[in-house]
Amino acid sequence: MLEPADLRAAALLDSQVQERLPTVERATAPIYRDEPSRPVPSGSAVMLRIDDHRFALTAAHVADNSASFPLYIGSSTRPVRLSGTKIATKLKPGQRREDDPLDVAVIHLDGETTRYLRDDEFIDVSQIDAGPLPEDEIFLVAGYPGTRRRDIPTKATLEVTLYPFLACSRPRAAYARVRRNPADQLILGFSKKRLWRQGVRVIAPDLDEMSGCGVWSIFDSSGSLLDGPRLAGLFTEWHRDGVPWIVATRIDVALAAIRANFPELQSMLPKAN
């Protein structure tokens, strides 16, 4: 028998949320490492435009791959070299990226990348949910897991599929137990064996290579479904042992980086809390 929360999630994803996915899908891009033998999935990104500036928002550990391999993003028409200025959360002396609790990168895209991207492949600041986020609320997560790819050697093609699912935010007490800060992060429960499609239990894929994808608010403060999802955070961690959980860094962290490095955009950004 399905629990009420499971039924609610199943009904939402099957109908109303599915209707709102096109905007999320257009603005969510897979990221690839251009290794010698073939492109290799590396993560996901959300594309953001502010005035005439264009950004790719992702996890810092995904963007760090650019030190070893050229990175490409999938667009609506072709793979595009991910080129621009990277602004990542800073590491302390002796710290490794896996020790970085925020793990966010903002890439200010240059013309060699944006010339191949359409405006509708970006969200704008009206589609961002900055500020306080509720506990025990359902969020939409959508990215490109590496297990959902298909290599077609005869066509030198790599096909990937967006995987959306709903996950519920954990109560405030859960943050202290896993040493996370609710001011900067969002913790979501996730179990591969407790997802539903059209009332049927399904097993979700592994979430590797979804790092950097968006975590989207789908309800407003009154509990009503939003007309369109709003970007609330970026997926940075997936923990599968014990009670499985996901960590997202709240979008406020990425906005703070943009605010600090592009002061001319401050008036266009949501106010800092």
C-alpha positions in Angstrom: 0.0 0.0 0.0 1.3 3.4 -0.9 1.9 5.9 1.9 0.1 9.3 1.5 3.4 11.1 0.8 4.3 8.6 -1.9 0.9 9.0 -3.5 1.3 12.8 -3.4 4.7 12.7 -5.0 3.6 10.2 -7.6 0.6 12.2 -8.6 2.6 15.5 -8.8 5.4 14.1 -10.9 3.0 12.3 -13.2 0.9 15.3 -14.0 1.4 18.9 -12.8 5.1 18.8 -12.4 5.7 17.1 -15.7 3.8 20.0 -17.3 6.4 22.3 -15.8 9.5 20.4 -16.8 10.3 21.9 -20.2 11.8 25.1 -18.7 13.9 23.0 -16.3 15.0 20.7 -19.1 16.1 23.5 -21.4 18.1 25.2 -18.7 19.8 22.1 -17.4 22.9 21.0 -19.4 25.0 17.8 -19.1 28.7 18.4 -18.8 31.3 16.1 -20.4 35.0 15.7 -20.1 36.7 15.5 -23.5 38.9 12.5 -22.8 41.1 11.0 -25.7 38.9 8.0 -26.3 35.5 9.5 -26.0 33.4 12.1 -24.1 32.8 11.1 -20.5 29.8 12.4 -18.4 31.1 14.6 -15.6 28.2 16.4 -14.1 25.3 18.8 -14.8 24.8 22.6 -14.8 22.0 25.1 -14.7 22.3 28.0 -17.1 21.5 31.5 -15.8 21.2 34.9 -17.6 21.4 38.2 -15.8 21.1 41.3 -18.1 23.7 40.6 -20.9 25.8 38.2 -18.7 25.5 34.4 -19.1 26.5 31.9 -16.4 26.7 28.2 -15.9 26.1 27.1 -12.3 27.5 23.8 -11.2 29.4 22.0 -8.5 33.0 23.1 -8.0 34.3 19.5 -8.2 32.7 19.2 -11.6 34.2 22.5 -12.8 37.6 21.5 -11.4 37.8 18.8 -14.2 38.7 21.6 -16.6 42.3 21.5 -15.2 42.8 18.1 -16.8 40.4 17.9 -19.7 38.4 20.3 -21.9 34.8 20.5 -20.7 31.7 20.6 -23.0 28.1 21.2 -22.3 25.2 19.7 -24.2 22.9 22.3 -25.8 19.8 22.0 -27.9 21.8 21.7 -31.1 25.4 20.6 -30.4 28.1 20.1 -27.8 29.6 23.4 -26.8 33.0 24.0 -25.3 32.5 25.3 -21.7 34.6 28.4 -21.8 34.7 31.3 -19.5 35.9 32.6 -16.1 35.4 30.1 -13.2 34.5 31.4 -9.7 34.5 28.5 -7.2 34.2 28.3 -3.5 37.7 28.8 -2.1 39.7 26.0 -0.4 41.6 26.6 2.8 45.4 25.7 2.7 45.7 22.0 2.6 42.0 21.4 2.0 40.8 19.2 -0.9 37.7 19.8 -2.8 35.9 16.8 -1.1 36.4 18.7 2.1 34.6 21.8 0.7 31.1 21.9 2.3 29.7 24.3 -0.3 31.3 23.0 -3.5 29.8 25.5 -5.9 31.2 27.0 -9.1 29.9 29.9 -11.2 31.3 30.1 -14.7 30.9 33.4 -16.5 30.5 32.2 -20.1 32.5 33.9 -22.9 31.4 34.6 -26.4 32.8 31.3 -27.7 30.3 29.5 -25.7 27.3 31.8 -25.7 27.2 32.2 -29.5 25.9 28.6 -29.7 23.3 28.9 -26.9 19.8 30.3 -27.3 18.2 32.6 -24.7 15.5 30.1 -23.9 18.3 27.7 -22.7 18.8 30.0 -19.7 16.6 30.9 -16.7 16.5 34.5 -15.4 16.5 35.8 -11.8 12.7 35.6 -11.6 13.1 31.9 -11.7 15.3 31.8 -8.6 14.1 31.0 -5.1 16.5 32.7 -2.8 16.1 33.2 1.0 14.5 30.9 3.6 13.4 27.4 2.5 10.8 25.3 4.3 11.4 22.1 6.2 9.5 18.9 5.2 8.7 20.3 1.7 8.9 18.5 -1.7 11.5 19.8 -4.2 12.2 18.8 -7.8 15.7 17.5 -8.6 16.6 17.2 -12.3 19.9 16.3 -13.8 21.8 13.9 -16.0 23.0 10.7 -14.2 25.8 8.9 -15.9 23.9 5.6 -15.9 21.3 7.1 -18.1 23.6 7.5 -21.1 23.8 5.5 -24.3 26.9 5.3 -26.4 26.4 4.9 -30.2 29.9 4.2 -31.6 28.8 4.0 -35.2 27.6 7.6 -35.0 30.2 8.8 -32.5 27.3 9.9 -30.4 26.6 9.9 -26.7 22.9 10.2 -25.7 21.8 11.3 -22.3 18.4 11.6 -20.7 17.3 14.1 -18.1 16.1 12.3 -14.9 13.7 14.3 -12.7 12.4 13.2 -9.4 10.9 14.6 -6.2 12.6 14.6 -2.8 11.5 15.9 0.6 13.6 18.3 2.7 14.7 17.0 6.1 13.9 18.7 9.4 16.3 21.1 11.0 17.6 18.5 13.5 19.0 16.4 10.6 21.5 19.1 9.8 23.4 18.9 13.1 23.6 15.1 12.8 25.4 15.3 9.5 27.3 18.5 10.3 25.7 20.7 7.6 24.6 24.3 7.9 20.9 25.0 7.0 21.9 28.6 6.2 23.9 27.4 3.2 22.7 23.9 2.5 19.5 21.9 1.9 19.3 18.3 2.9 16.9 16.0 1.0 15.9 12.5 1.7 16.3 10.0 -1.2 15.8 6.3 -1.5 16.4 4.6 -4.9 13.7 2.1 -4.1 11.0 4.5 -2.9 10.2 6.5 -6.1 6.9 6.2 -8.0 5.8 6.5 -11.6 2.1 6.5 -12.3 1.5 4.8 -9.0 4.1 2.1 -9.6 7.2 1.7 -7.5 10.4 2.1 -9.5 14.1 1.9 -8.8 15.9 5.2 -9.5 19.3 5.2 -11.2 22.5 6.0 -9.4 22.9 9.7 -9.1 26.6 9.9 -10.1 27.3 12.7 -12.5 24.2 14.6 -11.4 26.4 16.9 -9.3 25.7 20.5 -10.2 22.1 20.0 -11.4 19.3 22.1 -10.0 17.1 21.6 -7.0 13.9 23.4 -7.7 11.1 24.8 -5.5 7.7 23.8 -6.8 5.5 25.2 -4.0 5.1 28.8 -2.8 5.0 29.8 0.8 1.2 29.0 1.0 1.7 25.5 -0.2 0.3 26.1 -3.7 2.0 24.8 -6.7 4.1 27.4 -8.5 3.4 28.3 -12.1 7.0 27.3 -12.9 9.8 25.7 -10.8 12.3 28.1 -9.2 16.0 27.3 -8.7 16.6 26.9 -4.9 20.0 25.1 -4.9 22.6 23.0 -6.7 23.1 19.3 -6.1 26.6 18.7 -4.6 26.5 15.3 -2.7 24.8 12.0 -2.7 25.2 9.7 0.3 23.9 6.2 -0.2 24.9 4.4 3.0 22.6 4.1 6.0 19.7 6.5 5.5 20.3 7.8 2.0 20.4 11.6 1.6 21.3 14.3 -0.8 23.0 17.7 -0.1 22.3 20.8 -2.2 24.1 24.1 -1.7 21.5 26.8 -1.6 21.4 29.2 -4.6 22.2 32.1 -2.3 25.9 30.9 -2.2 26.1 31.2 -6.0 24.4 34.6 -6.0 26.8 35.9 -3.4 29.7 34.9 -5.7 28.0 36.8 -8.6 27.3 39.8 -6.4 31.0 39.9 -5.2 32.5 39.6 -8.7 30.0 41.5 -10.8 28.9 44.6 -8.7 27.1 46.0 -11.7 24.5 43.2 -11.4 23.8 43.7 -7.7 20.6 45.7 -8.3 19.2 42.8 -10.4 19.8 40.1 -7.9 17.5 39.1 -5.0 18.5 40.8 -1.8 21.0 39.0 0.4 19.6 37.6 3.6 
